[in-house]
Amino acid sequence: VQLQASGGGLVQAGGSLRLSCAASKSIHGIYKMGWYRQAPGNQRELVATITNNYNIDIAESVRGRCAVTRDNAKNTVDLQMDRLKPGDTAIYYCYALQLLPLQEESWGQGTQVTVSS
């Protein structure tokens, strides 16, 4: 599946952003979708994922400030980020894990989020 991320940008600390990821096909059968991020000099890390049973895994660093949702009708997965901090500055990547018929991971192209102090 191809993933197209949008919604990044420059925001002041304390502000909000909503990232959206559009899939090229139906996500109804895709097991897990969500978001990872990578800051300069750091490894890519989990932000939040959601399964097709709506089980959510969210990083402790963003818990209480971020929410991940998926819309199987629109084939999108969104990340709402509030009370942003400079430490949230990173490239955010959309992610999909399909299990059937073959296990396959897909990544979007990334969208830059910059939080100024």
Contacts in CASP RR format, 6 or more apart in sequence:
PFRMAT RR
TARGET T0000
AUTHOR 0000-0000-0000
METHOD contacts of the structure
MODEL  1
VQLQASGGGLVQAGGSLRLSCAASKSIHGIYKMGWYRQAPGNQRELVATI
TNNYNIDIAESVRGRCAVTRDNAKNTVDLQMDRLKPGDTAIYYCYALQLL
PLQEESWGQGTQVTVSS
1 23 0 8 1.000
1 24 0 8 1.000
1 25 0 8 1.000
1 27 0 8 1.000
1 30 0 8 1.000
1 96 0 8 1.000
1 98 0 8 1.000
1 104 0 8 1.000
1 106 0 8 1.000
2 23 0 8 1.000
2 24 0 8 1.000
2 106 0 8 1.000
2 108 0 8 1.000
3 21 0 8 1.000
3 22 0 8 1.000
3 23 0 8 1.000
3 24 0 8 1.000
3 94 0 8 1.000
3 95 0 8 1.000
3 96 0 8 1.000
3 106 0 8 1.000
3 107 0 8 1.000
3 108 0 8 1.000
3 109 0 8 1.000
4 21 0 8 1.000
4 22 0 8 1.000
4 24 0 8 1.000
4 94 0 8 1.000
4 108 0 8 1.000
4 109 0 8 1.000
5 19 0 8 1.000
5 20 0 8 1.000
5 21 0 8 1.000
5 92 0 8 1.000
5 93 0 8 1.000
5 94 0 8 1.000
5 108 0 8 1.000
5 109 0 8 1.000
5 110 0 8 1.000
5 111 0 8 1.000
6 19 0 8 1.000
6 20 0 8 1.000
6 21 0 8 1.000
6 22 0 8 1.000
6 111 0 8 1.000
7 17 0 8 1.000
7 18 0 8 1.000
7 19 0 8 1.000
7 20 0 8 1.000
7 111 0 8 1.000
8 17 0 8 1.000
8 19 0 8 1.000
8 92 0 8 1.000
8 111 0 8 1.000
8 112 0 8 1.000
8 113 0 8 1.000
9 17 0 8 1.000
9 111 0 8 1.000
9 112 0 8 1.000
9 113 0 8 1.000
9 114 0 8 1.000
10 114 0 8 1.000
10 115 0 8 1.000
10 116 0 8 1.000
11 17 0 8 1.000
11 84 0 8 1.000
11 113 0 8 1.000
11 114 0 8 1.000
11 115 0 8 1.000
11 116 0 8 1.000
12 115 0 8 1.000
12 116 0 8 1.000
13 84 0 8 1.000
13 85 0 8 1.000
13 86 0 8 1.000
13 115 0 8 1.000
13 116 0 8 1.000
13 117 0 8 1.000
14 82 0 8 1.000
14 83 0 8 1.000
14 84 0 8 1.000
14 85 0 8 1.000
14 115 0 8 1.000
15 82 0 8 1.000
15 83 0 8 1.000
15 84 0 8 1.000
15 115 0 8 1.000
16 80 0 8 1.000
16 81 0 8 1.000
16 82 0 8 1.000
16 83 0 8 1.000
16 84 0 8 1.000
17 81 0 8 1.000
17 84 0 8 1.000
17 113 0 8 1.000
18 78 0 8 1.000
18 79 0 8 1.000
18 80 0 8 1.000
18 81 0 8 1.000
19 35 0 8 1.000
19 78 0 8 1.000
19 79 0 8 1.000
19 81 0 8 1.000
19 92 0 8 1.000
19 94 0 8 1.000
19 111 0 8 1.000
19 113 0 8 1.000
20 76 0 8 1.000
20 77 0 8 1.000
20 78 0 8 1.000
20 79 0 8 1.000
21 33 0 8 1.000
21 34 0 8 1.000
21 35 0 8 1.000
21 76 0 8 1.000
21 77 0 8 1.000
21 78 0 8 1.000
21 79 0 8 1.000
21 94 0 8 1.000
21 108 0 8 1.000
22 74 0 8 1.000
22 75 0 8 1.000
22 76 0 8 1.000
23 30 0 8 1.000
23 33 0 8 1.000
23 75 0 8 1.000
23 76 0 8 1.000
23 77 0 8 1.000
23 96 0 8 1.000
25 75 0 8 1.000
26 72 0 8 1.000
26 75 0 8 1.000
27 33 0 8 1.000
27 52 0 8 1.000
27 70 0 8 1.000
27 72 0 8 1.000
27 75 0 8 1.000
27 76 0 8 1.000
27 77 0 8 1.000
27 96 0 8 1.000
28 52 0 8 1.000
28 72 0 8 1.000
29 52 0 8 1.000
29 98 0 8 1.000
29 100 0 8 1.000
30 52 0 8 1.000
30 96 0 8 1.000
30 97 0 8 1.000
30 98 0 8 1.000
31 51 0 8 1.000
31 52 0 8 1.000
31 97 0 8 1.000
31 98 0 8 1.000
31 99 0 8 1.000
32 49 0 8 1.000
32 50 0 8 1.000
32 51 0 8 1.000
32 52 0 8 1.000
32 95 0 8 1.000
32 96 0 8 1.000
32 97 0 8 1.000
33 49 0 8 1.000
33 50 0 8 1.000
33 70 0 8 1.000
33 77 0 8 1.000
33 94 0 8 1.000
33 95 0 8 1.000
33 96 0 8 1.000
33 97 0 8 1.000
34 47 0 8 1.000
34 48 0 8 1.000
34 49 0 8 1.000
34 50 0 8 1.000
34 68 0 8 1.000
34 70 0 8 1.000
34 77 0 8 1.000
34 79 0 8 1.000
34 94 0 8 1.000
34 95 0 8 1.000
34 96 0 8 1.000
35 47 0 8 1.000
35 48 0 8 1.000
35 49 0 8 1.000
35 68 0 8 1.000
35 77 0 8 1.000
35 79 0 8 1.000
35 92 0 8 1.000
35 93 0 8 1.000
35 94 0 8 1.000
35 95 0 8 1.000
36 44 0 8 1.000
36 45 0 8 1.000
36 46 0 8 1.000
36 47 0 8 1.000
36 92 0 8 1.000
36 93 0 8 1.000
36 95 0 8 1.000
37 44 0 8 1.000
37 45 0 8 1.000
37 47 0 8 1.000
37 88 0 8 1.000
37 90 0 8 1.000
37 91 0 8 1.000
37 92 0 8 1.000
37 93 0 8 1.000
37 113 0 8 1.000
38 44 0 8 1.000
38 45 0 8 1.000
38 90 0 8 1.000
38 91 0 8 1.000
38 93 0 8 1.000
39 87 0 8 1.000
39 89 0 8 1.000
39 90 0 8 1.000
39 91 0 8 1.000
42 90 0 8 1.000
44 93 0 8 1.000
45 59 0 8 1.000
46 57 0 8 1.000
46 59 0 8 1.000
47 58 0 8 1.000
47 59 0 8 1.000
47 62 0 8 1.000
47 66 0 8 1.000
47 68 0 8 1.000
47 79 0 8 1.000
47 92 0 8 1.000
48 56 0 8 1.000
48 57 0 8 1.000
48 58 0 8 1.000
48 59 0 8 1.000
48 62 0 8 1.000
48 66 0 8 1.000
48 67 0 8 1.000
48 68 0 8 1.000
48 79 0 8 1.000
49 56 0 8 1.000
49 57 0 8 1.000
49 58 0 8 1.000
49 68 0 8 1.000
49 95 0 8 1.000
50 56 0 8 1.000
50 57 0 8 1.000
50 68 0 8 1.000
50 69 0 8 1.000
50 70 0 8 1.000
50 77 0 8 1.000
52 70 0 8 1.000
52 72 0 8 1.000
54 70 0 8 1.000
56 68 0 8 1.000
58 66 0 8 1.000
58 68 0 8 1.000
62 81 0 8 1.000
62 88 0 8 1.000
65 81 0 8 1.000
65 82 0 8 1.000
65 83 0 8 1.000
65 84 0 8 1.000
66 79 0 8 1.000
66 80 0 8 1.000
66 81 0 8 1.000
66 82 0 8 1.000
67 79 0 8 1.000
67 80 0 8 1.000
68 77 0 8 1.000
68 78 0 8 1.000
68 79 0 8 1.000
68 80 0 8 1.000
69 77 0 8 1.000
69 78 0 8 1.000
69 80 0 8 1.000
70 76 0 8 1.000
70 77 0 8 1.000
70 78 0 8 1.000
71 77 0 8 1.000
71 78 0 8 1.000
77 94 0 8 1.000
79 92 0 8 1.000
81 88 0 8 1.000
81 113 0 8 1.000
84 113 0 8 1.000
84 115 0 8 1.000
85 115 0 8 1.000
86 115 0 8 1.000
86 116 0 8 1.000
86 117 0 8 1.000
87 115 0 8 1.000
88 113 0 8 1.000
88 115 0 8 1.000
89 113 0 8 1.000
89 114 0 8 1.000
89 115 0 8 1.000
90 113 0 8 1.000
91 110 0 8 1.000
91 111 0 8 1.000
91 112 0 8 1.000
91 113 0 8 1.000
92 110 0 8 1.000
92 111 0 8 1.000
92 112 0 8 1.000
92 113 0 8 1.000
93 107 0 8 1.000
93 108 0 8 1.000
93 109 0 8 1.000
93 110 0 8 1.000
94 107 0 8 1.000
94 108 0 8 1.000
94 110 0 8 1.000
95 105 0 8 1.000
95 106 0 8 1.000
95 107 0 8 1.000
95 108 0 8 1.000
96 105 0 8 1.000
96 106 0 8 1.000
97 103 0 8 1.000
97 104 0 8 1.000
97 105 0 8 1.000
97 106 0 8 1.000
98 104 0 8 1.000
98 105 0 8 1.000
98 106 0 8 1.000
END
